[in-house]
Structure formats: structure tokens, C-alpha cells
Amino acid sequence: MNPQESISLRDLCWYRIGGKARYYAEPESLPELESLLSWVHKEGLPRFLLGHGSNVLFADDGFAGLVIQTRKLNARRDLEAGVVEVEAGFPLPSLVKIANAHGWQGLEFFAGIPGTIGGAVWGNAGACGEQVGDRVSQVLLMEPGGPGRWVEGANLPWKYRCSGIEDRVVASVRLELSPGADPQQLKKKSTALEQQKRATQPYEPRSCGCIFRNPEGTSAGELIEKCGFKGLSIGGARISPIHANFIVNEKDACSDDIERLIKQVQRKVREQFQVDLIREVIMPGQQGGRR
Ligand SMILES: Cc1cc2nc3c(=O)[nH]c(=O)nc-3n(C[C@H](O)[C@H](O)[C@H](O)COP(=O)(O)OP(=O)(O)OC[C@H]3O[C@@H](n4cnc5c(N)ncnc54)[C@H](O)[C@@H]3O)c2cc1C
């Protein structure tokens, strides 16, 4: 497949921020994904795998390589009771609903987390002390120049918001859930959690979820709030008055507005609490890597 050229990244991520991708493609099958990875490798260009962009802040000057968006890789196969295989672009919220409706316990805590299963596995997304990685039995990982390889979930070095997958590409995922639960109970739990999230976090203005990881034993939001930064704004970006660990795109913010707020928060929290806040948001560099 031929990648498209000069595509705006703004409409492809939750933040609605970012310049253009030099090349952009939406593979429709795993062989297509494989050939795109070989092409970009041969061209010596940087690449970025994009799910729903719910945890990404693209740079104002865009991305000088190939952005591969996975939304058309969305096949699902139920292998046996509680065991499901989904391609990387399958939306996590739909998967939660399907698992709940089958009475397969294990994903109900992830209601209200936007994004794809590929992004969720890559970053070991989680909530309420539960992490997606706990439910992954196998991941089909791709690297350029070779076919995908199924890797046992148990062999990945899962940590808080980290799978260890790094530069490899999540093509497909097998999840092992616990069958036999009451679908109504699972749905009730998911609904309650989602309602609680929506009541305590800003959902409407554009964001990337939590901007910083929680430092061990404390909450980043609490430290930021204690600095008196709730509601602080730079340009079109604001630290949410609802939850201080969210920086929202309130009014046509650019990436630079958000980055300046991030740096200001990090400086102040370090000064006041001697704690280094680590970013949770992924900020692709224009030439690849991270900025
Ligand atoms: C309102 C809101 C609430 C949120 N709440 C939570 C929460 O409770 N818990 C939580 O953990 N997160 C939360 N998030 C953050 C975000 O939803 C998760 O990180 C989600 O898993 C990202 O999925 P995505 O498909 O959008 O990934 P993207 O944002 O598109 O990408 C995130 C990272 O994953 C990589 N990636 C994506 N797909 C692949 C792939 N197929 N192969 C390899 N790498 C890939 C990207 O390169 C990037 O580094 C929230 C975000 C928002 C906006």
C-alpha cells in the first residue's frame, strides 16, 4: 500500500494538536502492516504507531516519518470461553463491553479508558490497581524485516504503565479472562467505574488522560494541587480545575503551550517536594524517538 503524504495529525489524536506527518498509512491487514514496516525501515525513516491517540502529544512541527494508524486492524476471534484474540486497533471500550456481556471477568475495570488494545498493551494501561498486562496471555509482535512472533505475556517485563515492548509493534493480542461471571454484575461495575471517572476527571475538553505518572506512594495530581497550580493556564492550555494531573486543550492550544505547563509543574514539584514527575504522555520527536 502507498502511504499518503503530508497528513495533519491534529484530527488523529485526542488532544487535537500537532503538525503534519510526512507519510501516513492505515493498514487493513497484518500483511499490510508488515510491508509498511519493511518499507519504512528500507527508507531509513522514523515511524510512529498510532492507536486512537489518547495518550499522545504530537509536536507543532509534526512528524518527519511514517505514522501508522491501526484503526482498520480490528478483527476479533473468540478462541474459547474467556479467551479472545483481537488485532491491535480493536477499541478497548468495545472489548470491555463484549467481555462483560459474555460474563468474562477481567476487563471491567478498564471501562472509560479510551484507545485501542494495541495502545493499552503497549503502555500497560490500567485503573483501580488493575493493569491490562495481567490479562494478556500472548502478543503478536512485529519488527521490520521479519514476520510477527507470538510472545508469551508472562515473558514481558510488565511494570506500572510499561510493557517493555518499546520499539516493537503490537499486531495482535490474546487475552485470557475468567468465564462464568454474571454479565449484569460486570456491567454494573463498569458503569459505576466509568461514572466515577467522568465525575472526577475532565472528559469533554481535549486531553491525554493523566499527564504524569503517579510517583510511588503518592498521587501526581495531589502534589500539583498542593503547589496551587489547579486552573493555571498558558496560551490555550490549562491545568484542569477538576483534576490537577490533566492538562486540557481548552482553546486551540499548541504543543508548546502544553510543554511549557509540563515544565513549570515539574520545576515547582521538584522545588517544593523534591519529587521528579515523569511524563505519562507520549511525545514523539519530529525525527523519531521522544522529545
Ligand atoms: C479522558 C482520558 C482518560 C484516560 N484514562 C486512563 C486510565 O484510566 N488509565 C490509563 O492507563 N490510561 C488512561 N488514559 C490514557 C490512554 O487512554 C491510554 O494510555 C490508552 O491505552 C492509549 O491507547 P491509544 O490506542 O489511544 O494509544 P495512543 O495514544 O495512540 O498511543 C500511545 C502509545 O502506544 C503506542 N502504540 C499504540 N498502538 C501501538 C501498537 N499497535 N504497537 C506498538 N505501539 C503502539 C504509541 O506509539 C504510543 O507510544 C486516558 C486518556 C484520556 C484522554
The ligand as an SDF file (V2000), in Angstrom:
LIG
                    3D

 53 58  0  0  0  0  0  0  0  0999 V2000
  -10.0470   11.0740   29.1640 C   0  0  0  0  0  0  0  0  0  0  0  0
   -8.9340   10.0680   29.2310 C   0  0  0  0  0  0  0  0  0  0  0  0
   -8.9020    9.1560   30.2840 C   0  0  0  0  0  0  0  0  0  0  0  0
   -7.8480    8.2300   30.3770 C   0  0  0  0  0  0  0  0  0  0  0  0
   -7.8270    7.3360   31.4210 N   0  0  0  0  0  0  0  0  0  0  0  0
   -6.8370    6.4280   31.5080 C   0  0  0  0  0  0  0  0  0  0  0  0
   -6.7890    5.4770   32.5920 C   0  0  0  0  0  0  0  0  0  0  0  0
   -7.6530    5.4360   33.4630 O   0  0  0  0  0  0  0  0  0  0  0  0
   -5.7590    4.5980   32.6230 N   0  0  0  0  0  0  0  0  0  0  0  0
   -4.7740    4.5930   31.6800 C   0  0  0  0  0  0  0  0  0  0  0  0
   -3.8620    3.7500   31.7570 O   0  0  0  0  0  0  0  0  0  0  0  0
   -4.7900    5.4740   30.6490 N   0  0  0  0  0  0  0  0  0  0  0  0
   -5.7840    6.3760   30.5410 C   0  0  0  0  0  0  0  0  0  0  0  0
   -5.7920    7.2870   29.5070 N   0  0  0  0  0  0  0  0  0  0  0  0
   -4.7010    7.2900   28.5180 C   0  0  0  0  0  0  0  0  0  0  0  0
   -4.9750    6.4360   27.2630 C   0  0  0  0  0  0  0  0  0  0  0  0
   -6.3550    6.2600   27.0640 O   0  0  0  0  0  0  0  0  0  0  0  0
   -4.3000    5.0600   27.3570 C   0  0  0  0  0  0  0  0  0  0  0  0
   -2.9200    5.2240   27.5070 O   0  0  0  0  0  0  0  0  0  0  0  0
   -4.6070    4.1990   26.1080 C   0  0  0  0  0  0  0  0  0  0  0  0
   -4.2120    2.8830   26.3700 O   0  0  0  0  0  0  0  0  0  0  0  0
   -3.8960    4.7060   24.8550 C   0  0  0  0  0  0  0  0  0  0  0  0
   -4.3780    3.9540   23.7540 O   0  0  0  0  0  0  0  0  0  0  0  0
   -4.3210    4.5010   22.2600 P   0  0  0  0  0  0  0  0  0  0  0  0
   -4.7140    3.4010   21.3750 O   0  0  0  0  0  0  0  0  0  0  0  0
   -5.0700    5.7720   22.1600 O   0  0  0  0  0  0  0  0  0  0  0  0
   -2.7510    4.7510   22.1100 O   0  0  0  0  0  0  0  0  0  0  0  0
   -2.0410    6.0390   21.5080 P   0  0  0  0  0  0  0  0  0  0  0  0
   -2.3390    7.2000   22.4120 O   0  0  0  0  0  0  0  0  0  0  0  0
   -2.3490    6.1730   20.0850 O   0  0  0  0  0  0  0  0  0  0  0  0
   -0.5120    5.6290   21.6850 O   0  0  0  0  0  0  0  0  0  0  0  0
    0.0590    5.5130   22.9720 C   0  0  0  0  0  0  0  0  0  0  0  0
    1.4060    4.8080   22.8450 C   0  0  0  0  0  0  0  0  0  0  0  0
    1.1710    3.4690   22.4260 O   0  0  0  0  0  0  0  0  0  0  0  0
    1.9270    3.1980   21.2410 C   0  0  0  0  0  0  0  0  0  0  0  0
    1.1390    2.2720   20.4130 N   0  0  0  0  0  0  0  0  0  0  0  0
   -0.1590    2.4030   20.0410 C   0  0  0  0  0  0  0  0  0  0  0  0
   -0.5240    1.3500   19.3130 N   0  0  0  0  0  0  0  0  0  0  0  0
    0.5580    0.5500   19.1930 C   0  0  0  0  0  0  0  0  0  0  0  0
    0.8140   -0.6840   18.5410 C   0  0  0  0  0  0  0  0  0  0  0  0
   -0.1230   -1.3490   17.8610 N   0  0  0  0  0  0  0  0  0  0  0  0
    2.0670   -1.2120   18.6370 N   0  0  0  0  0  0  0  0  0  0  0  0
    3.0460   -0.5650   19.3320 C   0  0  0  0  0  0  0  0  0  0  0  0
    2.8620    0.6050   19.9520 N   0  0  0  0  0  0  0  0  0  0  0  0
    1.6240    1.1480   19.8970 C   0  0  0  0  0  0  0  0  0  0  0  0
    2.1220    4.5430   20.5790 C   0  0  0  0  0  0  0  0  0  0  0  0
    3.2280    4.5330   19.6810 O   0  0  0  0  0  0  0  0  0  0  0  0
    2.3330    5.4310   21.7920 C   0  0  0  0  0  0  0  0  0  0  0  0
    3.6730    5.3310   22.2300 O   0  0  0  0  0  0  0  0  0  0  0  0
   -6.8360    8.2230   29.3930 C   0  0  0  0  0  0  0  0  0  0  0  0
   -6.8910    9.1400   28.3290 C   0  0  0  0  0  0  0  0  0  0  0  0
   -7.9180   10.0600   28.2450 C   0  0  0  0  0  0  0  0  0  0  0  0
   -7.9570   11.0230   27.0900 C   0  0  0  0  0  0  0  0  0  0  0  0
  1  2  1  0
  2  3  1  0
  2 52  2  0
  3  4  2  0
  4  5  1  0
  4 50  1  0
  5  6  2  0
  6  7  1  0
  6 13  1  0
  7  8  2  0
  7  9  1  0
  9 10  1  0
 10 11  2  0
 10 12  1  0
 12 13  2  0
 13 14  1  0
 14 15  1  0
 14 50  1  0
 15 16  1  0
 16 17  1  0
 16 18  1  0
 18 19  1  0
 18 20  1  0
 20 21  1  0
 20 22  1  0
 22 23  1  0
 23 24  1  0
 24 25  2  0
 24 26  1  0
 24 27  1  0
 27 28  1  0
 28 29  2  0
 28 30  1  0
 28 31  1  0
 31 32  1  0
 32 33  1  0
 33 34  1  0
 33 48  1  0
 34 35  1  0
 35 36  1  0
 35 46  1  0
 36 37  1  0
 36 45  1  0
 37 38  2  0
 38 39  1  0
 39 40  1  0
 39 45  2  0
 40 41  1  0
 40 42  2  0
 42 43  1  0
 43 44  2  0
 44 45  1  0
 46 47  1  0
 46 48  1  0
 48 49  1  0
 50 51  2  0
 51 52  1  0
 52 53  1  0
M  END
$$$$
